[in-house]
């Protein structure tokens, strides 16, 4: 996920148990990057944790890397949650 050049990201950890790609996840780290974009005021950390929980038991593939040293980035399009569609990037 690209970082804003003049914005220092704030990081929060949340307990969140799930299995993703056969790995056990116990905590989710959420940055405030999503809050730097217009139109996202209704997005909360609680909503993000709930969206992440919908991935429990799934296998997901990372996006292709431009640089082999970059971290893996996953993009899940069209997660329907509570009647609304969301895109989750992690």
Backbone as JSON Lines, residues from 0, in Angstrom:
{"i":0,"aa":"X","n":[0.84,-1.17,0.0],"ca":[0.0,0.0,0.0],"c":[0.89,1.24,0.0]}
{"i":1,"aa":"X","n":[0.68,2.16,-0.89],"ca":[1.54,3.35,-0.93],"c":[1.35,4.22,0.29]}
{"i":2,"aa":"X","n":[2.42,4.87,0.71],"ca":[2.35,5.78,1.84],"c":[2.32,7.2,1.35]}
{"i":3,"aa":"X","n":[1.56,8.0,2.04],"ca":[1.51,9.43,1.73],"c":[2.84,10.05,2.13]}
{"i":4,"aa":"X","n":[3.4,10.87,1.28],"ca":[4.72,11.42,1.54],"c":[4.74,12.41,2.7]}
{"i":5,"aa":"X","n":[3.62,13.05,3.01],"ca":[3.62,14.01,4.1],"c":[2.71,13.6,5.25]}
{"i":6,"aa":"X","n":[2.36,12.35,5.33],"ca":[1.47,11.85,6.38],"c":[2.15,10.68,7.1]}
{"i":7,"aa":"X","n":[2.35,10.82,8.4],"ca":[2.92,9.72,9.18],"c":[1.76,8.83,9.64]}
{"i":8,"aa":"X","n":[1.76,7.58,9.2],"ca":[0.66,6.68,9.51],"c":[0.61,6.33,10.99]}
{"i":9,"aa":"X","n":[-0.61,6.29,11.52],"ca":[-0.84,5.8,12.88],"c":[-1.25,4.34,12.76]}
{"i":10,"aa":"X","n":[-0.77,3.53,13.69],"ca":[-1.01,2.09,13.64],"c":[-1.76,1.65,14.89]}
{"i":11,"aa":"X","n":[-2.78,0.81,14.71],"ca":[-3.52,0.22,15.82],"c":[-3.59,-1.29,15.6]}
{"i":12,"aa":"X","n":[-3.45,-2.04,16.68],"ca":[-3.6,-3.49,16.62],"c":[-4.93,-3.89,17.24]}
{"i":13,"aa":"X","n":[-5.56,-4.91,16.65],"ca":[-6.84,-5.43,17.15],"c":[-6.75,-6.95,17.21]}
{"i":14,"aa":"X","n":[-7.29,-7.54,18.26],"ca":[-7.39,-8.99,18.34],"c":[-8.35,-9.46,17.26]}
{"i":15,"aa":"X","n":[-7.95,-10.49,16.55],"ca":[-8.78,-11.01,15.46],"c":[-8.28,-12.4,15.13]}
{"i":16,"aa":"X","n":[-8.99,-13.42,15.55],"ca":[-8.56,-14.79,15.29],"c":[-9.18,-15.29,13.99]}
{"i":17,"aa":"X","n":[-8.32,-15.75,13.06],"ca":[-8.79,-16.4,11.85],"c":[-7.66,-17.21,11.24]}
{"i":18,"aa":"X","n":[-8.01,-18.04,10.3],"ca":[-7.03,-18.81,9.55],"c":[-7.1,-18.34,8.11]}
{"i":19,"aa":"X","n":[-5.95,-17.9,7.59],"ca":[-5.86,-17.38,6.24],"c":[-4.65,-18.02,5.57]}
{"i":20,"aa":"X","n":[-4.85,-18.6,4.41],"ca":[-3.76,-19.3,3.71],"c":[-3.09,-20.32,4.63]}
{"i":21,"aa":"X","n":[-3.92,-21.01,5.41],"ca":[-3.47,-22.05,6.34],"c":[-2.56,-21.52,7.44]}
{"i":22,"aa":"X","n":[-2.56,-20.21,7.67],"ca":[-1.81,-19.59,8.75],"c":[-2.78,-19.04,9.78]}
{"i":23,"aa":"X","n":[-2.45,-19.19,11.07],"ca":[-3.28,-18.66,12.13],"c":[-2.93,-17.19,12.36]}
{"i":24,"aa":"X","n":[-3.94,-16.36,12.3],"ca":[-3.78,-14.91,12.53],"c":[-4.45,-14.59,13.86]}
{"i":25,"aa":"X","n":[-3.72,-13.91,14.76],"ca":[-4.27,-13.56,16.07],"c":[-4.52,-12.06,16.22]}
{"i":26,"aa":"X","n":[-3.82,-11.26,15.45],"ca":[-3.95,-9.81,15.54],"c":[-3.97,-9.21,14.15]}
{"i":27,"aa":"X","n":[-4.69,-8.11,14.02],"ca":[-4.75,-7.37,12.77],"c":[-4.21,-5.97,13.05]}
{"i":28,"aa":"X","n":[-3.3,-5.52,12.22],"ca":[-2.75,-4.18,12.34],"c":[-3.43,-3.3,11.29]}
{"i":29,"aa":"X","n":[-3.99,-2.19,11.75],"ca":[-4.7,-1.27,10.86],"c":[-4.02,0.09,10.94]}
{"i":30,"aa":"X","n":[-3.68,0.64,9.79],"ca":[-3.14,2.0,9.75],"c":[-4.28,2.98,9.46]}
{"i":31,"aa":"X","n":[-4.0,4.25,9.61],"ca":[-5.02,5.26,9.32],"c":[-4.94,5.74,7.87]}
{"i":32,"aa":"X","n":[-4.21,5.03,7.03],"ca":[-4.06,5.44,5.64],"c":[-5.41,5.62,4.94]}
{"i":33,"aa":"X","n":[-6.35,4.72,5.2],"ca":[-7.66,4.8,4.55],"c":[-8.37,6.11,4.89]}
{"i":34,"aa":"X","n":[-8.06,6.73,6.01],"ca":[-8.71,7.98,6.41],"c":[-8.17,9.18,5.64]}
{"i":35,"aa":"X","n":[-7.08,9.01,4.9],"ca":[-6.52,10.11,4.13],"c":[-7.25,10.31,2.8]}
{"i":36,"aa":"X","n":[-8.13,9.4,2.46],"ca":[-8.86,9.46,1.2],"c":[-10.26,10.02,1.44]}
{"i":37,"aa":"X","n":[-10.77,10.86,0.55],"ca":[-12.12,11.41,0.72],"c":[-13.2,10.34,0.6]}
{"i":38,"aa":"X","n":[-14.29,10.53,1.3],"ca":[-15.44,9.63,1.18],"c":[-15.35,8.37,2.02]}
{"i":39,"aa":"X","n":[-14.44,8.31,2.95],"ca":[-14.28,7.1,3.76],"c":[-14.56,7.33,5.24]}
{"i":40,"aa":"X","n":[-15.31,8.34,5.55],"ca":[-15.59,8.67,6.95],"c":[-16.41,7.58,7.64]}
{"i":41,"aa":"X","n":[-17.19,6.8,6.88],"ca":[-18.02,5.75,7.49],"c":[-17.23,4.47,7.76]}
{"i":42,"aa":"X","n":[-15.99,4.4,7.32],"ca":[-15.14,3.24,7.56],"c":[-14.55,3.35,8.97]}
{"i":43,"aa":"X","n":[-14.66,2.28,9.74],"ca":[-14.13,2.25,11.1],"c":[-13.2,1.05,11.27]}
{"i":44,"aa":"X","n":[-12.42,1.06,12.32],"ca":[-11.57,-0.1,12.59],"c":[-12.42,-1.34,12.84]}
{"i":45,"aa":"X","n":[-13.54,-1.17,13.52],"ca":[-14.43,-2.3,13.78],"c":[-14.93,-2.91,12.47]}
{"i":46,"aa":"X","n":[-15.3,-2.07,11.51],"ca":[-15.74,-2.56,10.2],"c":[-14.6,-3.31,9.51]}
{"i":47,"aa":"X","n":[-13.4,-2.77,9.55],"ca":[-12.26,-3.43,8.9],"c":[-12.0,-4.79,9.53]}
{"i":48,"aa":"X","n":[-12.03,-4.88,10.85],"ca":[-11.83,-6.18,11.52],"c":[-12.91,-7.16,11.09]}
{"i":49,"aa":"X","n":[-14.15,-6.71,11.02],"ca":[-15.24,-7.6,10.57],"c":[-15.05,-8.05,9.13]}
{"i":50,"aa":"X","n":[-14.56,-7.17,8.27],"ca":[-14.28,-7.56,6.88],"c":[-13.16,-8.6,6.83]}
{"i":51,"aa":"X","n":[-12.13,-8.4,7.64],"ca":[-11.02,-9.35,7.68],"c":[-11.52,-10.72,8.15]}
{"i":52,"aa":"X","n":[-12.4,-10.73,9.13],"ca":[-12.93,-12.01,9.64],"c":[-13.67,-12.8,8.59]}
{"i":53,"aa":"X","n":[-14.21,-12.13,7.56],"ca":[-14.91,-12.86,6.49],"c":[-13.95,-13.7,5.66]}
{"i":54,"aa":"X","n":[-12.65,-13.46,5.81],"ca":[-11.65,-14.22,5.06],"c":[-11.26,-15.53,5.75]}
{"i":55,"aa":"X","n":[-11.82,-15.79,6.93],"ca":[-11.47,-16.99,7.69],"c":[-11.63,-18.25,6.84]}
{"i":56,"aa":"X","n":[-10.56,-19.04,6.79],"ca":[-10.58,-20.29,6.05],"c":[-10.3,-20.16,4.56]}
{"i":57,"aa":"X","n":[-10.09,-18.98,4.06],"ca":[-9.86,-18.75,2.63],"c":[-8.38,-18.87,2.26]}
{"i":58,"aa":"X","n":[-8.17,-19.15,1.01],"ca":[-6.85,-19.1,0.37],"c":[-6.88,-17.91,-0.57]}
{"i":59,"aa":"X","n":[-5.94,-17.0,-0.43],"ca":[-5.89,-15.83,-1.31],"c":[-4.47,-15.68,-1.85]}
{"i":60,"aa":"X","n":[-4.38,-15.2,-3.06],"ca":[-3.09,-15.01,-3.71],"c":[-2.71,-13.52,-3.69]}
{"i":61,"aa":"X","n":[-1.44,-13.23,-3.45],"ca":[-1.02,-11.82,-3.47],"c":[-0.99,-11.27,-4.89]}
{"i":62,"aa":"X","n":[-1.04,-9.97,-4.99],"ca":[-0.89,-9.28,-6.27],"c":[0.55,-9.47,-6.75]}
{"i":63,"aa":"X","n":[0.79,-9.42,-8.05],"ca":[2.17,-9.51,-8.54],"c":[3.02,-8.36,-7.99]}
{"i":64,"aa":"X","n":[4.25,-8.68,-7.66],"ca":[5.17,-7.67,-7.11],"c":[5.92,-6.97,-8.23]}
{"i":65,"aa":"X","n":[6.1,-5.66,-8.08],"ca":[6.94,-4.91,-9.01],"c":[8.4,-5.04,-8.62]}
{"i":66,"aa":"X","n":[8.64,-5.17,-7.34],"ca":[9.99,-5.32,-6.8],"c":[9.99,-6.55,-5.9]}
{"i":67,"aa":"X","n":[10.92,-7.49,-6.08],"ca":[10.91,-8.72,-5.29],"c":[11.07,-8.49,-3.79]}
{"i":68,"aa":"X","n":[11.52,-7.32,-3.38],"ca":[11.72,-7.04,-1.96],"c":[10.47,-6.43,-1.31]}
{"i":69,"aa":"X","n":[9.46,-6.11,-2.12],"ca":[8.22,-5.55,-1.58],"c":[7.46,-6.61,-0.78]}
{"i":70,"aa":"X","n":[6.65,-6.15,0.17],"ca":[5.82,-7.08,0.93],"c":[4.67,-7.56,0.06]}
{"i":71,"aa":"X","n":[4.08,-8.68,0.44],"ca":[2.91,-9.19,-0.28],"c":[1.73,-8.26,-0.05]}
{"i":72,"aa":"X","n":[0.99,-7.98,-1.11],"ca":[-0.22,-7.17,-1.03],"c":[-1.36,-8.0,-1.61]}
{"i":73,"aa":"X","n":[-2.47,-8.05,-0.87],"ca":[-3.64,-8.79,-1.3],"c":[-4.77,-7.8,-1.52]}
{"i":74,"aa":"X","n":[-5.54,-8.01,-2.58],"ca":[-6.68,-7.16,-2.88],"c":[-7.9,-8.06,-3.02]}
{"i":75,"aa":"X","n":[-8.89,-7.83,-2.17],"ca":[-10.14,-8.59,-2.26],"c":[-11.21,-7.63,-2.75]}
{"i":76,"aa":"X","n":[-11.71,-7.87,-3.93],"ca":[-12.75,-7.02,-4.5],"c":[-14.13,-7.53,-4.11]}
{"i":77,"aa":"X","n":[-15.02,-6.61,-3.92],"ca":[-16.45,-6.9,-3.74],"c":[-16.75,-7.84,-2.57]}
{"i":78,"aa":"X","n":[-16.29,-7.49,-1.4],"ca":[-16.73,-8.21,-0.21],"c":[-18.07,-7.59,0.17]}
{"i":79,"aa":"X","n":[-19.11,-8.39,0.2],"ca":[-20.42,-7.88,0.61],"c":[-20.56,-8.12,2.1]}
{"i":80,"aa":"X","n":[-20.78,-7.03,2.84],"ca":[-20.92,-7.11,4.28],"c":[-22.02,-6.15,4.7]}
{"i":81,"aa":"X","n":[-23.0,-6.66,5.43],"ca":[-24.13,-5.85,5.9],"c":[-24.8,-5.11,4.73]}
{"i":82,"aa":"X","n":[-24.91,-5.8,3.58],"ca":[-25.62,-5.24,2.44],"c":[-24.86,-4.23,1.62]}
{"i":83,"aa":"X","n":[-23.58,-4.0,1.96],"ca":[-22.77,-3.05,1.2],"c":[-21.54,-3.76,0.64]}
{"i":84,"aa":"X","n":[-21.0,-3.22,-0.46],"ca":[-19.81,-3.79,-1.06],"c":[-18.57,-3.03,-0.61]}
{"i":85,"aa":"X","n":[-17.52,-3.76,-0.29],"ca":[-16.26,-3.17,0.14],"c":[-15.11,-3.82,-0.61]}
{"i":86,"aa":"X","n":[-14.01,-3.09,-0.72],"ca":[-12.78,-3.64,-1.28],"c":[-11.74,-3.6,-0.16]}
{"i":87,"aa":"X","n":[-11.15,-4.73,0.13],"ca":[-10.2,-4.85,1.22],"c":[-8.81,-5.05,0.63]}
{"i":88,"aa":"X","n":[-7.87,-4.2,1.03],"ca":[-6.48,-4.29,0.59],"c":[-5.65,-4.54,1.83]}
{"i":89,"aa":"X","n":[-4.88,-5.64,1.79],"ca":[-4.09,-5.97,2.97],"c":[-2.79,-6.61,2.56]}
